[in-house]
Amino acid sequence: MTEQQNTVDSMLPVSKLFAYGLQHVLAMYAGAVAVPIIIAQAMNLPVEDLIRLITADLFTCGIATLIQTIGFGNIGGRIPMIQGVTFAAVGPMAMIGAQHGMTAIYGAIIVAGLFTFLVAPFFSRLIQLFPPVVTGTIITIIGINLMPVAVRWMGGGAGSPDFGSFTNIGLGFITFLIVVFTYRFAKGFASNLAVLIGLIGGTIIAMALGVTNFDEVGRAQWVSVIEPFYFGLPTFDLASVFAMIIVMLVVMVETTGDSIAIGELVDKKIGRKELAAIIRADGLSTVIGGILNSFPYTAFAQNVGLIAVTRIKSRFVVAASGVILIFLGLFPKLAAIVACIPNSVLGGAGIAMFGMIIASGIRSLGKVSFDGNHNLMLVAISIGVSMIPLASPGFYAQFPAWAQILLKSGITFGSVMAIFLNLLFNGLNKGDELEAMGRR
């Protein structure tokens, strides 16, 4: 594929769309199903309800991804951004559910989604607060904060009884080597599928070692029906709605950072108009999630690294991921096959993907001047505070619940800190540095 053919609007052959799209799905699957599992456990839901939550989540992930990648009117960024449930909502949803039940969770989600949709054009005005020194810092922070996810996966998954075993670490390392050597020595199409080849190769080796099996595939249903308002019509509690709106404000900050990161990778300017369309899509998808028994939606940062690894810029590749996710939601047996990939194998691929995000951030910062200004301190403090939750997950445990929503996400707090310090040190930058980014 030539550089002229590799653009954000390039349409690839169906076989390549499927292969690249499947690669994105495998990279995000574990994170996509984690939230429904956590909420089901917190609410003590029966297994059949957990299955409904997972299938509804996958189905809505697909719809949300299509809205964001294909777009219609002034909704959707038309960039290769895969959508998934935000982890920022887990704590508030668990608290709302414990106090008011599942219907209150979905009432709060629907109202917060409408709020996000309506404030999108106003929030997008903040795009001028993201000059290169801020965007480069945020991209680096995203990669750093995702790396522990890959490490936990490589150990076997948090809470796993055999976490850190030689088998888990060995499988992760083998997968990592497969990804690296495929990326280095394969040519063209195969090189771009390095992560997919690594995941398949690692899973085959895991099967040979008896680490994984496909018994769950036999027990899974063939077809799942997504029933709107399965838990009952939504109810609306004012405090619950307010808590979810705070979550969506955090989501808008994270979405802005992810959007700019993807825009840089695919050479597409993300200005006010584009950001407003992206945030509207988040809001609409969140409303749909509330109707279909799912959760709030945002960009999945994990997949930003995959774009950096593959160098495939086409939004239609991620649109293909959306179609695959819809099928996984409708046909649980297919989802069960994907779920058989061991965490350790995902971790081996994740090391490469999330490392590429860090490298992309460093590359962006390489274009920033650090002489005669305070940019070095800006980067240092922002990255430093973003790592506090990584070093000590319980560091903010004594803070109010609303503050924890912001502080416990290293990506969000680090991004906010970068924006604040840029205003403090540099003012509202309207000079050459901002114009170079094409902001208006």
C-alpha positions, 0 to 999 in steps of 0.5 A: 500500500502506497502512502497515497493509498494509506489515508484516513478515508482509504477503502481497503479490500474486504479481506484486509478490512476483516483482518485488520478489523479483527486485530483491533477487536482482539486488542480491545476485547478483554477491556470491553467485557471487563466493565459488565463483569465488574458491575454484575459482580457488584450487583450480585446478578445471576449468570444469565444477566451477566451474559446479557450485559456482555452481549449488549455491551459488545453489540453497542460497542459495534454500533458506537464504533460505526457512529464514530468511524462512518458518521452522519451529519455532524455526528462522528469524527470519521477517524479510526477510533474504536469505542468501548465502555469507560472505566471512569464510570465503574465506581459511580455505577456500582454506588448508584446500583447499590443504592437505587438499582439497575434502572437508576444506573440506566436513567443516569446514563441516558441523561448524562449521554444527552448532556454530553451530546448537547454540550459538545459544541461548547466543550469543543471550544477548549481545543485551543487549550491543546497546543503541541506541548500539551498533546505530546504530553497527553499522548505520552501519559496515555501510553504510560498509564496503559502499560501496567494493564499489559503487565497485569495481563502478561502475569495472567490477569489481576487476581489470577491464582497463578499470577506471575507464573513462569508459564504466563510470563513465558507465553507473554514473552513468546507472543511479544517475540512473535509480534516483534519478529513479524513486524521486523521481517514480514513484508507488507500485509503480513507485517501490518498484522503483526499483533494479530499473528502474535495473538493467534500464535500465542493462543495456539502455543497456550492450547498446546500447553493446556493453558486454555481450552474452548469448553466455554464455546460449547456452553455458549448460546448460538444467538442472543437477542438484545432487549431494550430496557431489559431491567425495567424502564429507567428511573431518575435520581438527581444525585445519580444523574449528577455523578454520571454527568461528572463522569462524562465530563471526565470522558470528554477530556479523555476523548479529546486527548485520544482524538488528538493522538489519533489525528496525529497518527493518521494525519487528520486535523482535529479542530473544533468542528471535528472534536464537537462531532466526536463528542456528540458521537460519545453522547449519542452512543451513551444514550443508546447504551442506556437503552440497550442495557449497556454503559457510557462509551468513549474512545478505547485508548488501547487501540491507539497503540495498534494504529501506531504499530500497523500504520494503517490509517483507514477509518473503514478498518475500525468500522469493520471492527464495529461490524465484527463487534455487532456479530459478537454481541448477536452470536455469543459462541463467536464471542466465546471463541475470542474470550479464550485468548489467555490474558498472558498472550494479550499482555505480550502484544500489549507491551508492544502496542502501549509502548508505541503510544509512549514512543508517539508521544515522545516523537510529538514532544520532539517537535516542541521547543524546551529552551527559554520557557517552562515546557520541561517543567510542564511535561515533568509535573504532568507525567509525574502526577499521572503516575500517582495512581499507578504507584499507589492505587489507594492514594486518593481513597480518603478523597470525596467520591466525586474527586476520585472520579478525576484523580484516580484516572492518571490519564485524566488528571495528568491531562488536566494538569498539562492544560492548567500548567500550559495556561499558567506558564504560557498563557492562552497560546495563540502563536506559531506553535498553535497555528502549526497544529491547524487549530482555529 
